[in-house]
Amino acid sequence: MKIMSNMHTHSTFSDGKNAPRDIIEAAIEKGFCAIGLSDHSYTHFDDSYCLPPTRYGEYRNTVRQLQKEYEGKIKVLLGLEQDAFSEPLVKEDFDYFICGVHYVKANGVYYPIDLSAKATKEAIDVGFGGDQIAFSRAYYEDVVKCVSLKPLFLAHFDLITKHRVPDESDPRYISLALEALDAVMETGTPIEVNTGAMARGVTDWPYPAEFLMRRIAEKNGLVTLGSDCHDCTKLDYAFDVAVDALRRNGVHSVLIFDGEKYVEQGI
């Protein structure tokens, strides 16, 4: 199936490789009907990857101008990826926002969960006394909390597993992840099937894990697709793989932004 939009992209305003215009042009070349810019919200404890507060106005103005310029060619939307630990956003400033958890907090320290295997191990060892389950519990508690903001969708549900830690075969981990997933689905928030780690060559599978996809199918949860794009040449990277994984695990439709609204499309 042809996916005609992507609402999870990052430009040079945060940690992406390409300017907003380049992302839009790549989307047009791929035949997209819509593209969303969703640069990272500011986190005061780590400004290495996110949109600085001093550039919020420039970001909004740039994308708003591009919306006008490309009107009639492609629908451009101004979004933001709101981190669970960022200050509350002014929703009216954006067309939409998505939510994700990129850190866990322990003893006043914010530990990145997706930076590297070494950083993840340090978070577990130093922040949680070597307890992978306590680490996982803290992460999933924040995942559930962030959906109270009512985002368009929840990004990379099990990002915590990016570097193969914690152990996804541990029944305690599985229980925590399923409990959190159930809580998110009860709110009606769509879950993103995210191919970002695949695009970076870190994994060969999308988020969420297949046992979570099966739970989504059982509960008739909502899913959407996103590449978490940081390089516009990979704007729709492995969407076909993600769709195959969903089908294999009993999910038969995805939400696609059609240029005006999200619509459910069979797969």
N, C-alpha and C positions, 0 to 999 in steps of 0.2 A: 504494500500500500504506500501511497505517496503522502508524506507528512508535509503540510504546507505552511507551518509556522513554528516558531520557537520563542518562548517567553523567558528563557533563562540564558542570558548572554552577559558578558563582561567586556567592557571597553578599556581604553587607556585612562579613563577617569578613575578606575580602580586598578585591578591587577590583570586586565586583558591586554592582548598584544596589539589590537587594532583600534583605530578611531571609530566612533559611532557611524560615520559615513561609510567606512569600509565594510562594516557589518551589514549595513542596509543594502549596499551594492551587492554583496555576496548573497544576501537573501533573495534579491531580485533575480540574480543569475540562476539560482536554484529553483526559481518559479514559485517562491513563497508568496502568499497573499498577505502575511502579517509577520512583523518582527518586533520583539520587545527588548529594550535595553534595561538591564537589571543589575546595575553596578552595586558593589558591596556598601552597606551602611557603615558609618564610622564606629569603630570600637576604640575607646580612649586608652586601653591597655596595650593595643597593638595597632599602630597606624601604617604598617608596612604594606598592606594589601588593599586598603579600603579608600573610600571617597572622603577626602578631608573636608571638614565643615566649611572651610574657606572656598571650596569649589562646588558646593551644592547648587548655588545659584547659577554658576556657569554651566554645570551639567544640565540642569532643567532648561535653561535658555537654549543651549545647543540642540538638545533633542526636540524641543518645541519648534525650533526653526526648521529642523529637518523634517518634522511632521508636515509642515506646510509645503516645503520644497518637494516632497515626494508624494504629496496628495494625488490620488488617481493612479499612482504606480504601485504603491504598496502601503499598507496600513502600518504606521510606526507608532509604538506605544512607549511611554515614559514610565519605567518601573524602577524598583529598588529591591535588592535582596537584603532583607532586614535580619540582622543577626539577633539571636536570643538575648545577647547582653548589650545591645545598642540602646541608646536613649530612644524613647517612643518617637515614632515618625509622625509628621503632619500628613495624614493620608490624602488630604485635598491637594497636596503638591504633586501628586503622582496619579497616573492612570490606573496603576495596580501595584501591588507589592507581593513578594513571596517571602517565606520565612525559612531559615535554616539554623542549625546549631553547629558551630565550628570550634567550640571550646568547652571544656568542663572546668568548674571552679572548685578548688579545694584549699582550705586554710588561707583564703584571701588571694590565692594565685590562680590565674587563668592559664590553662594548659591547652594548646592547640591539639585537635584530635586527628587532623588530616595532613599535617606537615610532613612527617616522615615516620618510619617504623621506630627509629631511635627516640623521637619526641613522644610518640605514643607510649613507649615503654617507660620513659622517664615520668610521664604523667601518672601511670599506674604505680610505679615504684615509689616515687616521691610524694605524689599527691594522695595516693590511696593505699599506701603501705603494701604494695604488691598485689592488691586484691582486684582482679579483673572484674569481678561481679559488682563490687562497689563502684568502680569506675563506670561500668555499663549502666548501673542504676542511676547515677548522677546525670549521665548523658540523656537517657530516655525520659527522666523526669523533666528535663528542660525542653525536650522535644514536645512533650504533651503540653507544657505551659505555653509554648510559643504559638500554638494554634489558637489560643484565646484572642490573639490579635486579628483573627479572621483574614488570613492571607488568601490570595488567589489559589495557591497550592503550597504544600509542604515540600521543600526541596530535600533531595538526597536523604531519605529517612534513616538509613543505617550507615551513614558516612563513617561512623565510628569503626567500621570493619575494613576501611580502605587498605590498611597495611596488615591485614590478616590477624589482628589482635583487637578484641578478645577472641577466644575460641568459640566459633559459632556452633560447634557441635555440643557444647556444654548445655545440658538441659536447663540449667539456671539462667543462662543467657537467653536461650530460646524463649523461656517463659517471660522474661522481662521484655523482650522485643515484641512478642505477640500481645502482651498486655498493653504496651504503649500504642501499638498499631490499632488495636481495638478502640482505645480511647480516642485516637485521632479520627478514626472512621465514624465514630458516634457523633462527632461534630459536623460531619458531612464535608470535611476538608479533603479535596483531592490529594492523592499521593503522587509525587513525581517519580517516574521511571527515568533514571538519570544515567547518562552514558559518559559523564565527564571523566571518570577514572580510566575508562577504556580509551578515550581520546588521548590521554596523557601516557598511555602505555603502562599503567600501574596494575590494572586488572584486565581480565578478559570477560567480565560479566558486568551487567548494569546493577545499580541499586534499584529497588531493594532485592534482597536475596530471594531465591525461588520459594523457600518455605513461607516467606512473607507474601509473595505473589499468590500462593495458594490460599492463604487466609483472606486476602483481598477478594479473591473469587468466591470463597465461601460466604463472605459477608456482603457481597455485592458492593464493594467499595469503589470509589471513583479514582481513576488514574489519568495522568497526562504524561506527555513525553517532553524531555528537555535534555540538551547536550551539555548544559553548564559551560557554554562555549567561551573559551578564552583565546581562541584562534579561529578567525572567520572561515578558514579553509575546512574546518571541522564542524560547521554549523549544524549539520544533521548527522553527525558521526554515529554510526552503528544503530540508527533508529530501526533498521530492519532486524537486527539482532534482538533489540529490546522487544519488538512486536512478536517475534518468534517465541521469546521466553514467556511473554504474557499468554500467548495462545496455548503453549505447552502446559501452562499451569492453570488453565481454566478461565482466564480473563478474556472476554470477547468484545470489549469496546474500550476506546480511549476518548478523552476529551481533547478536542482540537480547537484552537482559536481560528475562526474562519474570516477574520478581518473585522468583525463586529462583536462577536460573542463566542463563548465556549459552546461547542456542540458535541454531542456524543456520536462517535463514528465507530461502526463495527470493524473488527479486524479478523 
